Amino acid sequence: MKYLPINQKWDALENSGFETGYGPNALNGQSIILIDDKYQSGITIQYVASRLQQLGANNVLGLCAVKTWRDNDNTS
């Protein structure tokens, strides 16, 4: 993922086999806080949040510890 251009990252996540282990509507009405160590492009946390919303989560909030200084991997 690190070396992919930003416009290819979402597709790579889609093809990664990411599984939550939950069935449809398992998180119906729940609020979720995602915690990540670092924010660079935001694609990963956005992708995971979208999957949690597909499972019925009402609110998904993201919290990242640090924003990277460089974001040269975020070019397309």
PyMOL Python script that loads the backbone (N, CA, C, O; Angstrom):
from pymol import cmd

cmd.read_pdbstr("""\
ATOM      1  N   MET A   1       0.818  -1.194   0.000  1.00  0.00           N
ATOM      2  CA  MET A   1       0.000   0.000   0.000  1.00  0.00           C
ATOM      3  C   MET A   1       0.860   1.255   0.000  1.00  0.00           C
ATOM      4  O   MET A   1       0.525   2.242  -0.655  1.00  0.00           O
ATOM      5  N   LYS A   2       1.953   1.219   0.724  1.00  0.00           N
ATOM      6  CA  LYS A   2       2.783   2.410   0.890  1.00  0.00           C
ATOM      7  C   LYS A   2       3.221   2.992  -0.450  1.00  0.00           C
ATOM      8  O   LYS A   2       3.303   4.211  -0.601  1.00  0.00           O
ATOM      9  N   TYR A   3       3.499   2.141  -1.405  1.00  0.00           N
ATOM     10  CA  TYR A   3       4.061   2.619  -2.658  1.00  0.00           C
ATOM     11  C   TYR A   3       3.027   2.795  -3.768  1.00  0.00           C
ATOM     12  O   TYR A   3       3.377   3.163  -4.889  1.00  0.00           O
ATOM     13  N   LEU A   4       1.766   2.537  -3.464  1.00  0.00           N
ATOM     14  CA  LEU A   4       0.721   2.743  -4.463  1.00  0.00           C
ATOM     15  C   LEU A   4       0.309   4.206  -4.529  1.00  0.00           C
ATOM     16  O   LEU A   4       0.280   4.886  -3.503  1.00  0.00           O
ATOM     17  N   PRO A   5      -0.006   4.697  -5.713  1.00  0.00           N
ATOM     18  CA  PRO A   5      -0.575   6.039  -5.805  1.00  0.00           C
ATOM     19  C   PRO A   5      -1.949   6.063  -5.134  1.00  0.00           C
ATOM     20  O   PRO A   5      -2.624   5.037  -5.061  1.00  0.00           O
ATOM     21  N   ILE A   6      -2.351   7.205  -4.655  1.00  0.00           N
ATOM     22  CA  ILE A   6      -3.588   7.326  -3.883  1.00  0.00           C
ATOM     23  C   ILE A   6      -4.802   6.803  -4.651  1.00  0.00           C
ATOM     24  O   ILE A   6      -5.714   6.240  -4.047  1.00  0.00           O
ATOM     25  N   ASN A   7      -4.826   6.979  -5.958  1.00  0.00           N
ATOM     26  CA  ASN A   7      -5.988   6.531  -6.726  1.00  0.00           C
ATOM     27  C   ASN A   7      -6.059   5.016  -6.861  1.00  0.00           C
ATOM     28  O   ASN A   7      -7.049   4.507  -7.387  1.00  0.00           O
ATOM     29  N   GLN A   8      -5.051   4.275  -6.408  1.00  0.00           N
ATOM     30  CA  GLN A   8      -5.071   2.812  -6.452  1.00  0.00           C
ATOM     31  C   GLN A   8      -5.242   2.183  -5.069  1.00  0.00           C
ATOM     32  O   GLN A   8      -5.440   0.972  -4.964  1.00  0.00           O
ATOM     33  N   LYS A   9      -5.168   2.983  -4.018  1.00  0.00           N
ATOM     34  CA  LYS A   9      -5.217   2.445  -2.660  1.00  0.00           C
ATOM     35  C   LYS A   9      -6.582   1.846  -2.311  1.00  0.00           C
ATOM     36  O   LYS A   9      -6.645   0.774  -1.709  1.00  0.00           O
ATOM     37  N   TRP A  10      -7.665   2.516  -2.677  1.00  0.00           N
ATOM     38  CA  TRP A  10      -9.000   2.012  -2.346  1.00  0.00           C
ATOM     39  C   TRP A  10      -9.206   0.636  -2.986  1.00  0.00           C
ATOM     40  O   TRP A  10      -9.706  -0.282  -2.337  1.00  0.00           O
ATOM     41  N   ASP A  11      -8.821   0.495  -4.256  1.00  0.00           N
ATOM     42  CA  ASP A  11      -8.964  -0.793  -4.937  1.00  0.00           C
ATOM     43  C   ASP A  11      -8.119  -1.873  -4.262  1.00  0.00           C
ATOM     44  O   ASP A  11      -8.552  -3.020  -4.152  1.00  0.00           O
ATOM     45  N   ALA A  12      -6.937  -1.519  -3.819  1.00  0.00           N
ATOM     46  CA  ALA A  12      -6.078  -2.482  -3.125  1.00  0.00           C
ATOM     47  C   ALA A  12      -6.733  -2.940  -1.826  1.00  0.00           C
ATOM     48  O   ALA A  12      -6.664  -4.119  -1.479  1.00  0.00           O
ATOM     49  N   LEU A  13      -7.364  -2.022  -1.111  1.00  0.00           N
ATOM     50  CA  LEU A  13      -8.073  -2.395   0.109  1.00  0.00           C
ATOM     51  C   LEU A  13      -9.268  -3.285  -0.212  1.00  0.00           C
ATOM     52  O   LEU A  13      -9.524  -4.255   0.502  1.00  0.00           O
ATOM     53  N   GLU A  14      -9.997  -2.968  -1.270  1.00  0.00           N
ATOM     54  CA  GLU A  14     -11.135  -3.792  -1.689  1.00  0.00           C
ATOM     55  C   GLU A  14     -10.696  -5.226  -1.979  1.00  0.00           C
ATOM     56  O   GLU A  14     -11.431  -6.175  -1.702  1.00  0.00           O
ATOM     57  N   ASN A  15      -9.504  -5.376  -2.532  1.00  0.00           N
ATOM     58  CA  ASN A  15      -9.013  -6.694  -2.926  1.00  0.00           C
ATOM     59  C   ASN A  15      -8.168  -7.367  -1.842  1.00  0.00           C
ATOM     60  O   ASN A  15      -7.587  -8.425  -2.081  1.00  0.00           O
ATOM     61  N   SER A  16      -8.096  -6.772  -0.673  1.00  0.00           N
ATOM     62  CA  SER A  16      -7.224  -7.289   0.393  1.00  0.00           C
ATOM     63  C   SER A  16      -7.833  -8.453   1.158  1.00  0.00           C
ATOM     64  O   SER A  16      -7.126  -9.148   1.887  1.00  0.00           O
ATOM     65  N   GLY A  17      -9.128  -8.675   1.003  1.00  0.00           N
ATOM     66  CA  GLY A  17      -9.782  -9.737   1.753  1.00  0.00           C
ATOM     67  C   GLY A  17     -10.162  -9.301   3.163  1.00  0.00           C
ATOM     68  O   GLY A  17     -10.369 -10.143   4.036  1.00  0.00           O
ATOM     69  N   PHE A  18     -10.256  -7.999   3.391  1.00  0.00           N
ATOM     70  CA  PHE A  18     -10.636  -7.465   4.697  1.00  0.00           C
ATOM     71  C   PHE A  18     -11.974  -8.048   5.134  1.00  0.00           C
ATOM     72  O   PHE A  18     -12.966  -7.930   4.415  1.00  0.00           O
ATOM     73  N   GLU A  19     -12.008  -8.665   6.284  1.00  0.00           N
ATOM     74  CA  GLU A  19     -13.239  -9.243   6.832  1.00  0.00           C
ATOM     75  C   GLU A  19     -13.410  -8.773   8.268  1.00  0.00           C
ATOM     76  O   GLU A  19     -12.454  -8.751   9.043  1.00  0.00           O
ATOM     77  N   THR A  20     -14.613  -8.403   8.610  1.00  0.00           N
ATOM     78  CA  THR A  20     -14.888  -7.977   9.983  1.00  0.00           C
ATOM     79  C   THR A  20     -15.309  -9.133  10.863  1.00  0.00           C
ATOM     80  O   THR A  20     -15.176  -9.068  12.085  1.00  0.00           O
ATOM     81  N   GLY A  21     -15.818 -10.195  10.252  1.00  0.00           N
ATOM     82  CA  GLY A  21     -16.328 -11.320  11.025  1.00  0.00           C
ATOM     83  C   GLY A  21     -17.762 -11.125  11.491  1.00  0.00           C
ATOM     84  O   GLY A  21     -18.314 -11.980  12.183  1.00  0.00           O
ATOM     85  N   TYR A  22     -18.366 -10.007  11.116  1.00  0.00           N
ATOM     86  CA  TYR A  22     -19.742  -9.708  11.489  1.00  0.00           C
ATOM     87  C   TYR A  22     -20.663  -9.933  10.305  1.00  0.00           C
ATOM     88  O   TYR A  22     -20.267  -9.768   9.152  1.00  0.00           O
ATOM     89  N   GLY A  23     -21.902 -10.313  10.606  1.00  0.00           N
ATOM     90  CA  GLY A  23     -22.911 -10.470   9.568  1.00  0.00           C
ATOM     91  C   GLY A  23     -23.575  -9.143   9.258  1.00  0.00           C
ATOM     92  O   GLY A  23     -23.293  -8.141   9.915  1.00  0.00           O
ATOM     93  N   PRO A  24     -24.460  -9.124   8.259  1.00  0.00           N
ATOM     94  CA  PRO A  24     -25.180  -7.898   7.891  1.00  0.00           C
ATOM     95  C   PRO A  24     -25.940  -7.315   9.090  1.00  0.00           C
ATOM     96  O   PRO A  24     -26.555  -8.048   9.865  1.00  0.00           O
ATOM     97  N   ASN A  25     -25.889  -6.026   9.224  1.00  0.00           N
ATOM     98  CA  ASN A  25     -26.572  -5.271  10.281  1.00  0.00           C
ATOM     99  C   ASN A  25     -26.096  -5.624  11.694  1.00  0.00           C
ATOM    100  O   ASN A  25     -26.795  -5.334  12.666  1.00  0.00           O
ATOM    101  N   ALA A  26     -24.941  -6.235  11.819  1.00  0.00           N
ATOM    102  CA  ALA A  26     -24.415  -6.624  13.128  1.00  0.00           C
ATOM    103  C   ALA A  26     -24.127  -5.404  14.011  1.00  0.00           C
ATOM    104  O   ALA A  26     -24.156  -5.500  15.238  1.00  0.00           O
ATOM    105  N   LEU A  27     -23.856  -4.286  13.393  1.00  0.00           N
ATOM    106  CA  LEU A  27     -23.509  -3.080  14.155  1.00  0.00           C
ATOM    107  C   LEU A  27     -24.637  -2.058  14.115  1.00  0.00           C
ATOM    108  O   LEU A  27     -24.403  -0.868  14.323  1.00  0.00           O
ATOM    109  N   ASN A  28     -25.846  -2.508  13.852  1.00  0.00           N
ATOM    110  CA  ASN A  28     -26.994  -1.639  13.681  1.00  0.00           C
ATOM    111  C   ASN A  28     -27.125  -0.608  14.812  1.00  0.00           C
ATOM    112  O   ASN A  28     -27.319  -0.966  15.974  1.00  0.00           O
ATOM    113  N   GLY A  29     -27.016   0.663  14.452  1.00  0.00           N
ATOM    114  CA  GLY A  29     -27.203   1.752  15.398  1.00  0.00           C
ATOM    115  C   GLY A  29     -26.030   2.020  16.327  1.00  0.00           C
ATOM    116  O   GLY A  29     -26.125   2.896  17.187  1.00  0.00           O
ATOM    117  N   GLN A  30     -24.930   1.293  16.183  1.00  0.00           N
ATOM    118  CA  GLN A  30     -23.787   1.449  17.076  1.00  0.00           C
ATOM    119  C   GLN A  30     -22.943   2.664  16.682  1.00  0.00           C
ATOM    120  O   GLN A  30     -22.936   3.093  15.528  1.00  0.00           O
ATOM    121  N   SER A  31     -22.240   3.197  17.668  1.00  0.00           N
ATOM    122  CA  SER A  31     -21.231   4.233  17.429  1.00  0.00           C
ATOM    123  C   SER A  31     -19.863   3.587  17.600  1.00  0.00           C
ATOM    124  O   SER A  31     -19.628   2.858  18.564  1.00  0.00           O
ATOM    125  N   ILE A  32     -18.975   3.854  16.673  1.00  0.00           N
ATOM    126  CA  ILE A  32     -17.658   3.225  16.649  1.00  0.00           C
ATOM    127  C   ILE A  32     -16.593   4.316  16.631  1.00  0.00           C
ATOM    128  O   ILE A  32     -16.738   5.326  15.942  1.00  0.00           O
ATOM    129  N   ILE A  33     -15.526   4.104  17.393  1.00  0.00           N
ATOM    130  CA  ILE A  33     -14.350   4.980  17.326  1.00  0.00           C
ATOM    131  C   ILE A  33     -13.201   4.166  16.750  1.00  0.00           C
ATOM    132  O   ILE A  33     -12.811   3.147  17.319  1.00  0.00           O
ATOM    133  N   LEU A  34     -12.662   4.610  15.631  1.00  0.00           N
ATOM    134  CA  LEU A  34     -11.493   3.985  15.023  1.00  0.00           C
ATOM    135  C   LEU A  34     -10.256   4.721  15.504  1.00  0.00           C
ATOM    136  O   LEU A  34     -10.207   5.949  15.449  1.00  0.00           O
ATOM    137  N   ILE A  35      -9.273   3.997  15.967  1.00  0.00           N
ATOM    138  CA  ILE A  35      -8.026   4.604  16.425  1.00  0.00           C
ATOM    139  C   ILE A  35      -6.902   4.093  15.542  1.00  0.00           C
ATOM    140  O   ILE A  35      -6.722   2.887  15.369  1.00  0.00           O
ATOM    141  N   ASP A  36      -6.155   5.026  14.990  1.00  0.00           N
ATOM    142  CA  ASP A  36      -5.035   4.696  14.105  1.00  0.00           C
ATOM    143  C   ASP A  36      -3.797   5.408  14.619  1.00  0.00           C
ATOM    144  O   ASP A  36      -3.894   6.484  15.210  1.00  0.00           O
ATOM    145  N   ASP A  37      -2.634   4.813  14.397  1.00  0.00           N
ATOM    146  CA  ASP A  37      -1.408   5.426  14.898  1.00  0.00           C
ATOM    147  C   ASP A  37      -1.009   6.663  14.103  1.00  0.00           C
ATOM    148  O   ASP A  37      -0.499   7.629  14.670  1.00  0.00           O
ATOM    149  N   LYS A  38      -1.241   6.635  12.781  1.00  0.00           N
ATOM    150  CA  LYS A  38      -0.833   7.803  11.997  1.00  0.00           C
ATOM    151  C   LYS A  38      -1.771   8.039  10.834  1.00  0.00           C
ATOM    152  O   LYS A  38      -2.312   7.100  10.251  1.00  0.00           O
ATOM    153  N   TYR A  39      -1.953   9.287  10.509  1.00  0.00           N
ATOM    154  CA  TYR A  39      -2.787   9.711   9.390  1.00  0.00           C
ATOM    155  C   TYR A  39      -1.869  10.196   8.298  1.00  0.00           C
ATOM    156  O   TYR A  39      -1.064  11.104   8.504  1.00  0.00           O
ATOM    157  N   GLN A  40      -1.992   9.586   7.128  1.00  0.00           N
ATOM    158  CA  GLN A  40      -1.214  10.075   6.006  1.00  0.00           C
ATOM    159  C   GLN A  40      -2.169  10.506   4.903  1.00  0.00           C
ATOM    160  O   GLN A  40      -2.356  11.704   4.690  1.00  0.00           O
ATOM    161  N   SER A  41      -2.764   9.581   4.215  1.00  0.00           N
ATOM    162  CA  SER A  41      -3.712   9.955   3.164  1.00  0.00           C
ATOM    163  C   SER A  41      -5.152   9.888   3.659  1.00  0.00           C
ATOM    164  O   SER A  41      -6.029  10.550   3.104  1.00  0.00           O
ATOM    165  N   GLY A  42      -5.404   9.089   4.703  1.00  0.00           N
ATOM    166  CA  GLY A  42      -6.752   8.928   5.226  1.00  0.00           C
ATOM    167  C   GLY A  42      -7.549   7.835   4.541  1.00  0.00           C
ATOM    168  O   GLY A  42      -8.681   7.555   4.934  1.00  0.00           O
ATOM    169  N   ILE A  43      -6.974   7.215   3.521  1.00  0.00           N
ATOM    170  CA  ILE A  43      -7.694   6.196   2.755  1.00  0.00           C
ATOM    171  C   ILE A  43      -8.038   4.987   3.616  1.00  0.00           C
ATOM    172  O   ILE A  43      -9.167   4.500   3.557  1.00  0.00           O
ATOM    173  N   THR A  44      -7.105   4.495   4.406  1.00  0.00           N
ATOM    174  CA  THR A  44      -7.358   3.282   5.186  1.00  0.00           C
ATOM    175  C   THR A  44      -8.479   3.490   6.188  1.00  0.00           C
ATOM    176  O   THR A  44      -9.397   2.673   6.269  1.00  0.00           O
ATOM    177  N   ILE A  45      -8.417   4.565   6.948  1.00  0.00           N
ATOM    178  CA  ILE A  45      -9.447   4.807   7.962  1.00  0.00           C
ATOM    179  C   ILE A  45     -10.795   5.090   7.298  1.00  0.00           C
ATOM    180  O   ILE A  45     -11.841   4.716   7.830  1.00  0.00           O
ATOM    181  N   GLN A  46     -10.773   5.743   6.149  1.00  0.00           N
ATOM    182  CA  GLN A  46     -12.014   6.001   5.408  1.00  0.00           C
ATOM    183  C   GLN A  46     -12.608   4.691   4.899  1.00  0.00           C
ATOM    184  O   GLN A  46     -13.822   4.494   4.950  1.00  0.00           O
ATOM    185  N   TYR A  47     -11.762   3.808   4.413  1.00  0.00           N
ATOM    186  CA  TYR A  47     -12.229   2.518   3.907  1.00  0.00           C
ATOM    187  C   TYR A  47     -12.857   1.687   5.034  1.00  0.00           C
ATOM    188  O   TYR A  47     -13.958   1.159   4.879  1.00  0.00           O
ATOM    189  N   VAL A  48     -12.160   1.576   6.155  1.00  0.00           N
ATOM    190  CA  VAL A  48     -12.675   0.787   7.277  1.00  0.00           C
ATOM    191  C   VAL A  48     -13.985   1.396   7.783  1.00  0.00           C
ATOM    192  O   VAL A  48     -14.923   0.664   8.097  1.00  0.00           O
ATOM    193  N   ALA A  49     -14.058   2.723   7.866  1.00  0.00           N
ATOM    194  CA  ALA A  49     -15.288   3.383   8.307  1.00  0.00           C
ATOM    195  C   ALA A  49     -16.443   3.053   7.364  1.00  0.00           C
ATOM    196  O   ALA A  49     -17.560   2.811   7.821  1.00  0.00           O
ATOM    197  N   SER A  50     -16.192   3.042   6.076  1.00  0.00           N
ATOM    198  CA  SER A  50     -17.260   2.738   5.124  1.00  0.00           C
ATOM    199  C   SER A  50     -17.744   1.301   5.281  1.00  0.00           C
ATOM    200  O   SER A  50     -18.939   1.031   5.159  1.00  0.00           O
ATOM    201  N   ARG A  51     -16.828   0.383   5.550  1.00  0.00           N
ATOM    202  CA  ARG A  51     -17.232  -1.012   5.771  1.00  0.00           C
ATOM    203  C   ARG A  51     -18.062  -1.144   7.043  1.00  0.00           C
ATOM    204  O   ARG A  51     -19.037  -1.895   7.065  1.00  0.00           O
ATOM    205  N   LEU A  52     -17.690  -0.422   8.107  1.00  0.00           N
ATOM    206  CA  LEU A  52     -18.457  -0.467   9.353  1.00  0.00           C
ATOM    207  C   LEU A  52     -19.851   0.122   9.155  1.00  0.00           C
ATOM    208  O   LEU A  52     -20.822  -0.368   9.732  1.00  0.00           O
ATOM    209  N   GLN A  53     -19.952   1.172   8.343  1.00  0.00           N
ATOM    210  CA  GLN A  53     -21.259   1.745   8.043  1.00  0.00           C
ATOM    211  C   GLN A  53     -22.103   0.769   7.231  1.00  0.00           C
ATOM    212  O   GLN A  53     -23.320   0.720   7.411  1.00  0.00           O
ATOM    213  N   GLN A  54     -21.497   0.003   6.355  1.00  0.00           N
ATOM    214  CA  GLN A  54     -22.228  -1.018   5.606  1.00  0.00           C
ATOM    215  C   GLN A  54     -22.806  -2.078   6.542  1.00  0.00           C
ATOM    216  O   GLN A  54     -23.820  -2.702   6.230  1.00  0.00           O
ATOM    217  N   LEU A  55     -22.157  -2.277   7.690  1.00  0.00           N
ATOM    218  CA  LEU A  55     -22.652  -3.241   8.679  1.00  0.00           C
ATOM    219  C   LEU A  55     -23.662  -2.619   9.628  1.00  0.00           C
ATOM    220  O   LEU A  55     -24.121  -3.271  10.565  1.00  0.00           O
ATOM    221  N   GLY A  56     -24.014  -1.342   9.386  1.00  0.00           N
ATOM    222  CA  GLY A  56     -25.071  -0.705  10.149  1.00  0.00           C
ATOM    223  C   GLY A  56     -24.635   0.280  11.207  1.00  0.00           C
ATOM    224  O   GLY A  56     -25.479   0.829  11.916  1.00  0.00           O
ATOM    225  N   ALA A  57     -23.332   0.524  11.337  1.00  0.00           N
ATOM    226  CA  ALA A  57     -22.873   1.496  12.340  1.00  0.00           C
ATOM    227  C   ALA A  57     -23.472   2.862  12.036  1.00  0.00           C
ATOM    228  O   ALA A  57     -23.470   3.312  10.891  1.00  0.00           O
ATOM    229  N   ASN A  58     -23.980   3.510  13.066  1.00  0.00           N
ATOM    230  CA  ASN A  58     -24.610   4.818  12.926  1.00  0.00           C
ATOM    231  C   ASN A  58     -23.577   5.930  12.812  1.00  0.00           C
ATOM    232  O   ASN A  58     -23.642   6.770  11.915  1.00  0.00           O
ATOM    233  N   ASN A  59     -22.644   5.921  13.720  1.00  0.00           N
ATOM    234  CA  ASN A  59     -21.587   6.936  13.763  1.00  0.00           C
ATOM    235  C   ASN A  59     -20.241   6.239  13.787  1.00  0.00           C
ATOM    236  O   ASN A  59     -20.025   5.316  14.573  1.00  0.00           O
ATOM    237  N   VAL A  60     -19.338   6.680  12.928  1.00  0.00           N
ATOM    238  CA  VAL A  60     -17.968   6.173  12.936  1.00  0.00           C
ATOM    239  C   VAL A  60     -17.053   7.385  13.021  1.00  0.00           C
ATOM    240  O   VAL A  60     -17.029   8.227  12.123  1.00  0.00           O
ATOM    241  N   LEU A  61     -16.309   7.459  14.100  1.00  0.00           N
ATOM    242  CA  LEU A  61     -15.394   8.570  14.333  1.00  0.00           C
ATOM    243  C   LEU A  61     -13.963   8.070  14.242  1.00  0.00           C
ATOM    244  O   LEU A  61     -13.658   6.974  14.712  1.00  0.00           O
ATOM    245  N   GLY A  62     -13.091   8.854  13.646  1.00  0.00           N
ATOM    246  CA  GLY A  62     -11.693   8.471  13.514  1.00  0.00           C
ATOM    247  C   GLY A  62     -10.806   9.320  14.397  1.00  0.00           C
ATOM    248  O   GLY A  62     -10.977  10.536  14.482  1.00  0.00           O
ATOM    249  N   LEU A  63      -9.861   8.676  15.052  1.00  0.00           N
ATOM    250  CA  LEU A  63      -8.885   9.356  15.895  1.00  0.00           C
ATOM    251  C   LEU A  63      -7.508   8.858  15.500  1.00  0.00           C
ATOM    252  O   LEU A  63      -7.233   7.659  15.554  1.00  0.00           O
ATOM    253  N   CYS A  64      -6.648   9.777  15.104  1.00  0.00           N
ATOM    254  CA  CYS A  64      -5.278   9.425  14.718  1.00  0.00           C
ATOM    255  C   CYS A  64      -4.305  10.132  15.642  1.00  0.00           C
ATOM    256  O   CYS A  64      -4.526  11.279  16.032  1.00  0.00           O
ATOM    257  N   ALA A  65      -3.231   9.446  15.990  1.00  0.00           N
ATOM    258  CA  ALA A  65      -2.261   9.981  16.934  1.00  0.00           C
ATOM    259  C   ALA A  65      -1.409  11.095  16.334  1.00  0.00           C
ATOM    260  O   ALA A  65      -1.062  12.055  17.022  1.00  0.00           O
ATOM    261  N   VAL A  66      -1.074  10.969  15.064  1.00  0.00           N
ATOM    262  CA  VAL A  66      -0.164  11.937  14.457  1.00  0.00           C
ATOM    263  C   VAL A  66      -0.435  12.030  12.958  1.00  0.00           C
ATOM    264  O   VAL A  66      -0.824  11.044  12.332  1.00  0.00           O
ATOM    265  N   LYS A  67      -0.232  13.196  12.391  1.00  0.00           N
ATOM    266  CA  LYS A  67      -0.266  13.421  10.944  1.00  0.00           C
ATOM    267  C   LYS A  67       1.169  13.447  10.474  1.00  0.00           C
ATOM    268  O   LYS A  67       2.001  14.152  11.045  1.00  0.00           O
ATOM    269  N   THR A  68       1.467  12.683   9.437  1.00  0.00           N
ATOM    270  CA  THR A  68       2.843  12.643   8.948  1.00  0.00           C
ATOM    271  C   THR A  68       3.242  13.992   8.351  1.00  0.00           C
ATOM    272  O   THR A  68       2.410  14.737   7.834  1.00  0.00           O
ATOM    273  N   TRP A  69       4.528  14.279   8.440  1.00  0.00           N
ATOM    274  CA  TRP A  69       5.050  15.528   7.865  1.00  0.00           C
ATOM    275  C   TRP A  69       5.041  15.459   6.351  1.00  0.00           C
ATOM    276  O   TRP A  69       4.675  16.415   5.667  1.00  0.00           O
ATOM    277  N   ARG A  70       5.447  14.317   5.849  1.00  0.00           N
ATOM    278  CA  ARG A  70       5.522  14.151   4.404  1.00  0.00           C
ATOM    279  C   ARG A  70       4.335  13.347   3.930  1.00  0.00           C
ATOM    280  O   ARG A  70       3.885  12.428   4.615  1.00  0.00           O
ATOM    281  N   ASP A  71       3.840  13.680   2.788  1.00  0.00           N
ATOM    282  CA  ASP A  71       2.758  12.890   2.201  1.00  0.00           C
ATOM    283  C   ASP A  71       3.019  12.641   0.720  1.00  0.00           C
ATOM    284  O   ASP A  71       2.108  12.678  -0.107  1.00  0.00           O
ATOM    285  N   ASN A  72       4.293  12.386   0.407  1.00  0.00           N
ATOM    286  CA  ASN A  72       4.652  12.191  -0.992  1.00  0.00           C
ATOM    287  C   ASN A  72       4.111  10.901  -1.579  1.00  0.00           C
ATOM    288  O   ASN A  72       4.185  10.709  -2.793  1.00  0.00           O
ATOM    289  N   ASP A  73       3.564  10.003  -0.751  1.00  0.00           N
ATOM    290  CA  ASP A  73       2.930   8.810  -1.307  1.00  0.00           C
ATOM    291  C   ASP A  73       1.462   9.079  -1.639  1.00  0.00           C
ATOM    292  O   ASP A  73       0.745   8.170  -2.059  1.00  0.00           O
ATOM    293  N   ASN A  74       1.020  10.302  -1.456  1.00  0.00           N
ATOM    294  CA  ASN A  74      -0.372  10.635  -1.692  1.00  0.00           C
ATOM    295  C   ASN A  74      -0.606  11.280  -3.051  1.00  0.00           C
ATOM    296  O   ASN A  74      -1.616  11.952  -3.262  1.00  0.00           O
ATOM    297  N   THR A  75       0.303  11.079  -3.944  1.00  0.00           N
ATOM    298  CA  THR A  75       0.125  11.626  -5.284  1.00  0.00           C
ATOM    299  C   THR A  75      -0.401  10.536  -6.201  1.00  0.00           C
ATOM    300  O   THR A  75      -0.128   9.353  -5.997  1.00  0.00           O
ATOM    301  N   SER A  76      -1.142  10.936  -7.191  1.00  0.00           N
ATOM    302  CA  SER A  76      -1.688   9.927  -8.121  1.00  0.00           C
ATOM    303  C   SER A  76      -0.825   9.781  -9.345  1.00  0.00           C
ATOM    304  O   SER A  76      -1.135   8.980 -10.226  1.00  0.00           O
TER     305      SER A  76
END
""", "prot")
cmd.dss("prot")
cmd.show_as("cartoon", "prot")
cmd.util.cbc("prot")
cmd.orient("prot")
